[in-house]
Amino acid sequence: MLQNMRDNAQGVVAKIIVGAIAVTFALFGVESIVGGLGGQPEVATVNGEPILDTEFQRALELKRRNMINQMGENFDPAALDENLLRASTLEDLIHREVLTQFSKQANMAVSPAQIDQLIVTLPQAQRDGKFSKEAFLAFVRNLGMTPLEFREALRKEMLINQMREGIVRSAFVTDAQVEDILRIDRQTRTFSYRLLKASDFEDRVQVSDADIEAFYEAHKADYTLPERVVFEYVLLSLEDLKANVQVSEEQVQERYNTEIRDFEATEQRKASHILIEVGEDGDEAARAKAERLYKQLQEGADFAELAKKESADPGSAEAGGDLGYAAKGTYVPEFEDVLWSLKEGEISKPVKTEFGYHIIRLDGIQKQQPPTLAESRDRIRDDLALEAASKKFASLMEKMSDLAFQSDDLKPVAEALGTDVKISPEVPRAGGGDGIWGLPAVVQKVMTADVLEDGFNSPVIELGNDQALVARKKELLPETVQSLADVREQIVERLKRERALELAREEGKRLASLGWEELSQQSGWQRREAASRRDREVDPNVVWAFRVPVGDGVQVSGFETDEGYIVVALEAVQNPDLSEIDPATLAGLKAFLAGQLGQGDYAALVSELNARAEIERL
């Protein structure tokens, strides 16, 4: 039990983000809706109903914040595609508006009382287990909404959910359908198969110069390089600055002395226990048993053996009650207070906690000792270098920004940073470059008219917390068809692959046209007996056996694959005995299938509603 407590104490705490809720007039009074008045800018309309810019900006900020929270310490601002984020936010709002309108048309309704009930039970609005107006208002403000806006957003969410649940829960399947699906799902097949891979036919392929030239002329579009840009750029790197920082031994000693002065030793205690749970016989019986075991221990009984035999804690009983070392804050207070009052080797009287009665033994005490200077030197030196480099990084980035704005080239920037002007590879103007040139933040800042047409330096672009760059166009390369010499090897490989694939498939089709009596005499076959659909995880070729039509005798079929061709000989089909399936399993499957069908119905409805809606993006 306590072992499980320790494990759980180290787990990850789940975080729940609630997206749209509001408080009632009755609780908080009337508040004006910012952006809800006429004349506010609109970003889109859905069937004539506007989506306001204020709503869009709030949703955008929430989505951005959620993405940052999800990425945690690994968040890189340069990897955040602002254009994609804005587009997806707008589509989300349009989608929700389409569903809200349909819910109203379907006469869905949410009463004020229902909204009130949800509001007062929100976890974010609780203090000491009760609804708190202050906590709720703080939560609303953190989302950038007024209480009334919050309430309206919640009402829409509840309407949509009501409509969705109504459609999903209205779907059903019959018993016959369930049995058919079970029969298909649990069917097994015995078959043989033969693979014909294109790679095995490549040595038969000959590619002539004429073939290469003809293919090149017919497929020049495949070998066209898009418009590209070559940049000059200056990169500021925290790691490079850190590598050049000199840390003296005196600085290391001074930091070490500070750490030792501030060091607080952490005491850990090693405990064993015997737990007696309170069962049907009640508290008094459990306490009496614990007292009886304590008396046995006082008379010399072996603690570990008694724990193995009597303790109700499965996590420690087999180890003789051993809980290992733990610091304060690990156990419940009643247990911990007694443990920290014991002397080493001492056994406590029975102690009552929420888990029952414990007999505790203190097996050992250890205190964390401060590290020596030798053990700390490398870490301290690295910390000091990073601190110095971080200060210099911030200062140089500010100077970098000023010089990039003022200068007609990047030389002053490079000189101020003590580095060189570098040359980028060719970067596709439409995006999709390699390394830093593929980062959304970089593409958005360098592929602008200011940089490409007017010849200005880009603004400083932050790449995470440890790099920044400024770029300038060096050369704009037009769309170009690569020469035959440059792509010749690619064409040869492509032709060989395509022709080998054709040969493999021709041979496969020839074999599939033969009878099994003749095919069975040939080598190269692999056999699977009573394979189920789930076996495709072990052998992906199983899937082809379940595409072969069932008939009398051995059925031979062939299928084209990405690698060539597969010939399958279906020898036997084994259908399951459904009478062995218990009613509970059938009922569970029926409910699952109905849910899946309902989700499909809902998805189809959403698709149709979006297609019919008159949507204008402004």
C-alpha positions in Angstrom: 0.0 0.0 0.0 2.6 2.5 1.1 4.9 1.3 -1.7 2.1 2.2 -4.1 1.8 5.6 -2.4 5.4 6.3 -3.1 5.1 5.3 -6.7 2.0 7.4 -7.3 3.6 10.4 -5.6 6.2 10.4 -8.4 3.7 10.3 -11.3 2.7 13.0 -13.7 -0.2 15.2 -12.7 -2.8 15.4 -15.4 -3.8 18.9 -16.5 -7.3 19.7 -17.8 -7.9 22.8 -19.9 -11.4 23.9 -20.2 -12.0 26.0 -23.3 -15.2 28.0 -23.1 -17.4 28.7 -20.1 -19.2 31.8 -18.6 -20.9 32.9 -15.4 -24.6 33.7 -15.1 -26.4 37.0 -14.8 -27.8 35.8 -11.5 -24.4 35.1 -10.0 -22.4 38.0 -11.4 -24.7 40.5 -13.0 -24.7 42.0 -16.5 -21.4 42.7 -18.2 -20.8 44.2 -21.6 -19.4 41.9 -24.3 -16.2 43.3 -25.8 -16.4 42.9 -29.5 -20.1 42.0 -29.4 -21.3 45.4 -30.5 -22.1 46.4 -34.0 -19.3 47.8 -36.2 -16.6 45.4 -35.0 -14.2 44.0 -37.6 -15.2 40.6 -39.0 -12.9 37.8 -40.1 -15.5 35.6 -41.7 -19.2 35.0 -42.1 -21.1 31.7 -42.0 -24.5 31.8 -43.7 -24.5 35.6 -43.0 -23.6 35.3 -39.4 -20.3 37.1 -38.6 -17.2 35.8 -36.8 -15.7 38.9 -35.1 -12.0 39.7 -35.1 -12.1 39.9 -31.3 -13.3 36.3 -31.1 -10.7 35.2 -33.6 -7.8 37.0 -31.7 -8.9 35.4 -28.4 -9.1 31.9 -29.9 -5.8 32.4 -31.6 -4.1 33.4 -28.4 -5.6 30.4 -26.5 -4.5 28.0 -29.3 -1.0 29.5 -29.3 -0.8 29.3 -25.5 -2.0 25.6 -25.5 0.6 24.7 -28.1 3.4 26.4 -26.0 2.2 24.5 -22.9 2.1 21.2 -24.8 5.7 21.7 -26.0 6.9 22.7 -22.5 10.6 23.2 -22.2 11.1 22.1 -25.8 9.1 25.0 -27.2 10.9 26.7 -30.1 9.3 29.9 -31.3 10.9 29.5 -34.7 9.0 26.2 -35.2 5.7 27.9 -34.7 4.1 28.5 -38.1 2.0 31.6 -37.4 0.3 31.5 -40.8 -0.8 27.9 -40.2 -1.9 28.7 -36.7 -4.0 31.6 -37.8 -5.6 29.5 -40.7 -6.4 26.6 -38.4 -7.9 28.8 -35.8 -10.2 30.5 -38.3 -11.3 27.1 -39.7 -12.0 25.9 -36.1 -14.3 28.9 -35.5 -16.0 28.5 -38.8 -16.6 24.8 -38.1 -18.0 25.6 -34.7 -20.3 28.2 -36.1 -21.7 25.8 -38.7 -22.4 23.2 -36.0 -24.0 25.8 -33.7 -26.3 27.0 -36.4 -27.4 23.5 -37.2 -28.0 22.8 -33.5 -30.3 25.8 -33.3 -32.2 24.7 -36.4 -32.6 21.3 -35.0 -34.3 22.9 -31.9 -31.5 21.9 -29.6 -31.6 24.0 -26.4 -29.6 24.5 -23.2 -31.3 26.0 -20.2 -29.7 28.6 -18.0 -29.9 26.1 -15.1 -27.9 23.6 -17.0 -25.2 26.2 -17.7 -25.3 27.3 -14.0 -24.8 23.7 -12.8 -21.8 23.2 -15.0 -20.2 26.5 -14.0 -20.5 25.8 -10.2 -18.9 22.4 -10.6 -15.9 23.5 -12.7 -12.6 22.4 -11.0 -11.0 25.7 -11.9 -13.7 27.5 -9.9 -13.3 25.6 -6.7 -11.6 26.6 -3.4 -11.7 24.3 -0.4 -14.1 22.0 -2.2 -16.6 24.8 -2.9 -17.5 27.1 -5.7 -15.6 30.4 -5.5 -16.6 33.5 -7.4 -13.1 34.9 -7.1 -11.5 31.8 -8.5 -13.9 31.6 -11.3 -13.4 35.3 -12.3 -9.7 34.8 -12.2 -10.0 31.8 -14.5 -12.2 33.8 -16.9 -9.8 36.7 -17.0 -6.9 34.3 -17.7 -8.7 33.2 -20.9 -9.2 36.8 -22.0 -13.0 36.8 -21.7 -15.7 38.5 -19.8 -18.1 36.3 -17.8 -20.9 36.9 -20.3 -18.7 35.9 -23.2 -17.6 32.8 -21.3 -21.2 31.8 -20.7 -22.1 32.3 -24.3 -19.2 30.1 -25.4 -20.2 27.4 -23.0 -23.8 27.5 -24.3 -22.6 26.9 -27.8 -20.3 24.1 -26.7 -23.2 22.4 -24.9 -25.5 22.8 -27.9 -23.0 21.2 -30.2 -22.3 18.4 -27.8 -26.1 17.8 -27.4 -26.5 17.6 -31.1 -23.5 15.3 -31.5 -24.6 13.0 -28.7 -28.1 12.8 -30.2 -26.8 11.6 -33.5 -24.2 9.2 -32.2 -26.5 7.6 -29.7 -29.3 7.1 -32.2 -27.3 4.7 -34.3 -27.8 0.9 -33.8 -26.9 -2.4 -35.2 -28.8 -5.6 -35.3 -27.9 -9.0 -33.8 -27.4 -10.4 -37.3 -25.0 -7.6 -38.2 -23.0 -8.3 -35.1 -22.8 -12.0 -35.8 -21.7 -11.3 -39.4 -18.9 -9.0 -38.2 -17.8 -11.5 -35.6 -17.8 -14.2 -38.2 -15.6 -12.1 -40.5 -13.4 -10.9 -37.7 -12.7 -14.3 -36.2 -12.4 -16.3 -39.4 -9.1 -18.0 -40.1 -7.6 -19.0 -43.4 -5.0 -21.5 -44.5 -3.1 -20.3 -47.5 0.2 -20.3 -49.4 1.8 -17.3 -51.1 4.6 -16.4 -53.3 6.2 -12.9 -53.6 7.7 -11.6 -56.8 9.8 -8.5 -55.9 10.8 -5.9 -58.5 14.4 -6.0 -57.0 14.7 -9.6 -58.1 14.1 -8.6 -61.7 16.4 -5.5 -62.0 19.3 -7.5 -63.4 17.1 -8.3 -66.4 16.5 -4.7 -67.2 18.6 -2.8 -69.8 18.4 1.0 -70.1 19.8 2.6 -73.3 20.9 6.2 -73.9 17.9 6.6 -76.1 15.6 5.4 -73.3 17.2 7.9 -70.9 16.9 10.9 -73.3 13.4 10.1 -74.2 12.3 9.8 -70.6 14.1 13.0 -69.8 12.3 14.9 -72.5 8.9 13.5 -71.5 9.4 14.2 -67.8 11.3 17.5 -67.6 8.7 18.9 -65.2 9.9 16.2 -62.7 13.4 17.6 -62.8 12.6 21.3 -62.6 14.1 23.2 -59.7 11.7 25.8 -58.2 12.6 29.5 -57.7 15.3 29.6 -55.1 17.1 32.1 -52.9 20.7 32.2 -51.7 21.1 34.2 -48.6 24.0 35.8 -46.8 23.5 35.5 -43.0 25.0 36.0 -39.7 24.3 33.5 -36.9 24.6 34.3 -33.2 25.0 31.2 -31.2 24.9 30.9 -27.4 27.0 27.7 -27.6 29.7 29.5 -29.5 29.8 32.3 -27.0 29.9 29.8 -24.2 32.9 28.0 -25.7 34.9 31.2 -25.7 34.1 32.1 -22.1 37.2 31.8 -19.8 36.3 30.8 -16.2 39.0 31.1 -13.6 39.7 28.7 -10.8 39.0 31.6 -8.3 35.5 32.0 -9.8 34.9 28.3 -9.5 36.1 28.3 -5.8 33.9 31.3 -5.0 30.8 29.7 -6.5 31.5 26.4 -4.7 31.9 28.2 -1.4 28.5 29.9 -1.9 26.8 26.5 -2.8 28.3 24.8 0.3 27.2 27.7 2.5 23.6 27.3 1.2 23.6 23.6 1.2 21.0 21.9 3.2 21.4 18.2 3.9 18.4 16.1 3.1 17.7 13.3 5.5 16.2 10.0 4.3 14.9 7.2 6.4 14.7 3.5 5.6 11.6 1.9 7.0 9.8 -1.4 7.1 6.2 -1.9 8.1 3.4 -4.4 8.7 0.0 -3.2 7.7 -3.2 -4.5 9.2 -6.2 -3.3 7.2 -9.6 -2.6 8.7 -11.9 -5.3 7.4 -15.4 -6.5 7.9 -14.7 -7.2 11.6 -14.2 -3.5 12.2 -11.6 -1.2 13.6 -11.3 -2.8 17.0 -10.5 -6.2 15.5 -7.8 -4.7 13.3 -6.3 -2.8 16.2 -6.3 -5.9 18.4 -4.5 -7.9 15.7 -1.9 -5.2 15.3 -1.3 -5.1 19.1 -0.9 -8.9 19.1 1.7 -8.8 16.3 3.5 -5.9 18.1 3.7 -8.1 21.3 5.2 -11.0 19.2 7.9 -8.7 17.9 8.7 -7.5 21.4 9.1 -11.2 22.3 11.6 -11.7 19.6 9.6 -12.6 16.5 11.3 -12.0 13.1 9.9 -8.8 11.6 10.5 -9.7 8.0 8.9 -13.2 8.4 5.9 -11.7 10.2 5.5 -9.0 7.5 5.5 -11.7 4.7 2.9 -13.6 6.6 0.6 -10.9 8.0 1.1 -7.6 6.1 -1.8 -6.4 3.8 0.6 -4.2 1.8 1.3 -6.2 -1.4 4.0 -3.8 -2.5 6.2 -4.5 0.5 5.1 -7.7 2.2 7.1 -10.0 0.0 10.2 -7.9 0.7 9.7 -8.4 4.5 7.9 -5.0 4.8 10.8 -3.1 3.3 9.8 0.3 2.0 13.4 1.5 1.2 14.7 5.0 1.8 12.4 8.0 1.6 12.5 11.7 2.4 9.9 13.7 4.3 6.7 14.2 2.4 6.6 10.7 1.0 4.2 9.1 3.5 0.9 10.2 5.1 1.5 12.5 8.2 0.6 10.0 10.9 3.0 7.4 9.5 5.8 10.0 8.9 5.6 11.6 12.3 6.1 8.3 14.0 8.9 7.2 11.6 10.9 10.4 12.3 10.5 9.9 16.0 12.1 6.5 16.1 15.7 5.6 16.7 17.5 3.3 14.3 16.3 -0.3 14.9 13.3 0.7 17.0 9.9 -0.7 16.4 6.8 1.5 16.9 3.5 0.6 18.6 0.6 0.2 16.1 -0.1 3.5 14.3 -3.5 4.3 12.8 -3.7 5.9 9.3 -6.4 5.9 6.6 -5.0 2.6 5.3 -5.3 0.7 8.6 -2.8 0.0 11.5 0.9 0.0 10.9 3.8 -1.4 12.9 6.9 0.6 11.8 10.6 -0.2 12.1 13.3 2.3 11.4 16.0 0.4 9.5 18.5 3.2 8.7 19.2 6.9 8.4 21.2 8.6 5.7 22.0 12.2 5.1 23.0 13.6 1.7 26.6 14.9 1.9 27.7 18.0 0.0 29.7 17.3 -3.1 33.4 18.0 -3.1 35.1 20.7 -5.1 36.5 18.1 -7.4 33.1 16.6 -8.0 31.6 20.0 -8.6 34.3 21.7 -10.6 33.2 20.8 -14.2 29.5 21.5 -13.4 30.3 24.9 -11.8 32.6 25.9 -14.6 29.9 25.0 -17.2 27.2 26.9 -15.2 29.4 30.0 -15.0 30.3 29.9 -18.6 26.6 29.6 -19.6 25.6 32.5 -17.3 28.3 34.7 -18.8 27.4 33.7 -22.4 23.7 34.2 -21.8 24.3 37.9 -20.7 26.5 38.5 -23.7 24.0 36.8 -26.0 21.2 39.2 -24.9 23.5 42.2 -25.3 24.8 41.1 -28.7 21.3 40.3 -30.0 20.2 43.8 -29.2 23.2 45.2 -31.0 22.6 42.8 -33.9 19.1 44.1 -34.3 20.2 47.8 -34.4 23.0 47.2 -36.9 20.9 45.0 -39.2 18.3 47.8 -39.4 20.9 50.5 -40.0 23.3 48.8 -42.4 23.2 48.1 -46.1 25.0 44.8 -45.7 25.9 42.3 -43.0 29.6 43.1 -42.5 29.0 45.5 -39.5 26.8 42.9 -37.9 29.4 40.1 -38.3 32.2 42.4 -37.0 30.2 43.3 -33.9 29.6 39.7 -33.2 33.2 38.6 -34.0 32.1 36.1 -36.6 31.8 35.7 -40.4 29.1 36.3 -42.9 27.9 32.8 -44.0 26.3 31.7 -47.3 23.1 29.6 -47.2 22.3 26.7 -49.5 19.7 27.3 -52.2 16.4 27.8 -50.4 13.1 27.2 -52.2 11.2 30.4 -52.2 7.9 28.6 -51.5 9.4 27.0 -48.4 10.6 23.5 -47.6 14.3 24.2 -47.1 16.6 22.1 -45.0 17.7 22.8 -41.4 17.0 26.3 -40.1 15.9 27.4 -43.6 12.8 25.1 -43.3 11.7 26.7 -40.0 8.4 28.6 -40.4 9.7 31.6 -38.4 12.7 31.9 -40.7 10.7 31.5 -44.0 8.1 34.1 -42.9 10.8 36.7 -42.1 13.2 36.2 -45.1 10.8 35.5 -47.9 9.3 39.0 -47.9 9.3 41.8 -50.4 11.5 43.9 -48.1 14.2 41.3 -48.2 13.8 39.8 -51.7 12.7 42.8 -53.8 14.0 45.9 -51.8 17.2 44.3 -50.7 16.9 45.1 -47.0 18.3 43.0 -44.2 15.8 40.8 -42.4 14.9 41.5 -38.8 16.6 39.4 -36.2 15.0 35.9 -36.1 15.2 34.0 -32.8 15.8 30.3 -33.2 14.8 29.0 -29.8 16.6 30.3 -26.8 20.2 29.8 -28.0 20.4 31.0 -31.6 19.5 34.1 -33.6 20.2 35.1 -37.2 19.8 38.0 -39.6 19.8 37.3 -43.3 20.1 39.2 -46.6 19.4 38.1 -50.2 22.6 37.3 -52.1 21.0 35.8 -55.2 17.6 35.0 -56.6 17.7 31.9 -58.8 14.8 31.5 -61.3 12.9 28.2 -61.9 15.4 26.0 -63.8 15.2 22.6 -65.5 18.2 20.5 -64.4 20.5 19.2 -67.2 20.3 15.6 -68.3 23.9 15.1 -67.0 22.8 16.2 -63.5 19.8 13.8 -63.3 21.0 11.0 -65.5 21.7 8.6 -62.6 18.2 9.4 -61.1 16.6 8.5 -64.4 18.5 5.3 -64.8 17.4 4.2 -61.3 13.8 5.2 -61.9 13.6 3.4 -65.3 15.2 0.2 -63.8 12.8 0.3 -60.9 9.7 0.8 -63.1 10.6 -1.8 -65.7 11.6 -4.3 -63.0 8.2 -3.7 -61.4 6.5 -4.4 -64.7 8.4 -7.6 -65.2 7.6 -8.8 -61.7 3.9 -8.0 -62.2 3.8 -9.7 -65.6 5.3 -12.9 -64.1 3.0 -12.7 -61.2 -0.1 -12.4 -63.4 1.1 -15.4 -65.5 1.5 -17.5 -62.3 -1.9 -16.4 -61.0 -3.5 -17.7 -64.2 -2.3 -21.2 -63.6 -4.0 -23.9 -61.6 -2.9 -24.9 -58.1 -2.0 -28.4 -59.2 0.7 -27.0 -61.4 1.7 -24.1 -59.1 2.1 -26.4 -56.1 5.0 -28.2 -57.8 7.0 -25.0 -58.0 9.4 -23.7 -55.3 9.3 -20.3 -53.6 6.0 -20.8 -51.7 5.4 -19.8 -48.1 2.6 -21.3 -46.1 0.4 -20.0 -43.2 -2.0 -22.2 -41.4 -5.2 -20.9 -39.7 -4.0 -17.3 -39.9 -6.4 -14.6 -38.5 -6.7 -11.0 -39.6 -4.7 -10.0 -36.5 -1.7 -12.0 -37.7 -1.0 -9.2 -40.3 1.0 -7.5 -37.5 3.4 -10.4 -37.6 3.2 -11.1 -41.4 1.7 -8.2 -43.4 1.1 -10.6 -46.3 -1.8 -12.1 -44.4 -4.0 -9.3 -45.5 -3.9 -10.5 -49.1 -5.3 -13.9 -48.1 -8.5 -12.3 -46.9 -9.0 -10.7 -50.2 -9.2 -14.0 -52.1 -12.8 -15.0 -53.0 -14.0 -18.2 -51.3 -14.9 -21.1 -53.6 -14.6 -24.8 -54.1 -11.1 -26.2 -53.9 -8.0 -24.1 -53.8 -8.6 -20.6 -55.0 -5.6 -18.8 -56.7 -5.5 -15.0 -56.9 -2.9 -12.4 -57.6 -2.4 -8.8 -56.4 -0.1 -5.9 -57.3 1.9 -4.6 -54.4 4.3 -1.7 -54.0 7.2 -4.1 -54.3 5.9 -6.1 -57.2 3.3 -8.9 -57.1 1.9 -11.5 -54.7 0.2 -14.8 -55.7 -2.0 -16.3 -53.1 -3.5 -19.8 -53.0 -6.4 -20.0 -50.5 -6.6 -23.6 -49.3 -9.1 -23.6 -46.5 -11.4 -21.2 -44.6 -12.3 -21.9 -41.0 -15.4 -20.1 -39.6 -15.7 -19.5 -35.8 -18.3 -21.1 -33.6 -20.3 -18.2 -32.4 -22.2 -20.3 -29.8 -19.1 -20.1 -27.7 -19.2 -16.3 -27.4 -20.8 -15.2 -24.1 -23.8 -12.7 -24.2 -21.8 -10.0 -22.4 -19.2 -10.0 -25.1 -21.9 -9.8 -27.8 -23.6 -6.9 -26.0 -20.3 -5.0 -25.6 -19.5 -5.5 -29.3 -23.0 -4.4 -30.3 -22.6 -1.2 -28.3 -19.2 -0.5 -29.7 -20.3 -1.0 -33.3 -23.3 1.2 -32.8 -21.0 3.9 -31.4 -18.7 3.6 -34.4 -21.6 3.8 -36.8 -22.9 6.9 -34.9 -19.5 8.6 -35.2 -19.5 7.9 -38.9 -23.0 9.4 -39.2 -21.9 12.5 -37.3 -18.8 12.9 -39.5 -20.9 12.6 -42.6 -23.3 15.2 -41.3 -20.5 17.6 -40.5 -19.0 17.2 -43.9 -22.4 17.9 -45.6 -23.0 20.9 -43.4 -19.7 22.4 -44.2 -20.2 21.8 -47.9 -23.6 23.5 -47.9 -22.7 26.4 -45.8 -22.1 29.8 -47.4 -18.7 30.7 -46.0 -16.9 34.0 -46.7 -13.4 34.5 -45.4 -12.7 38.2 -45.2 
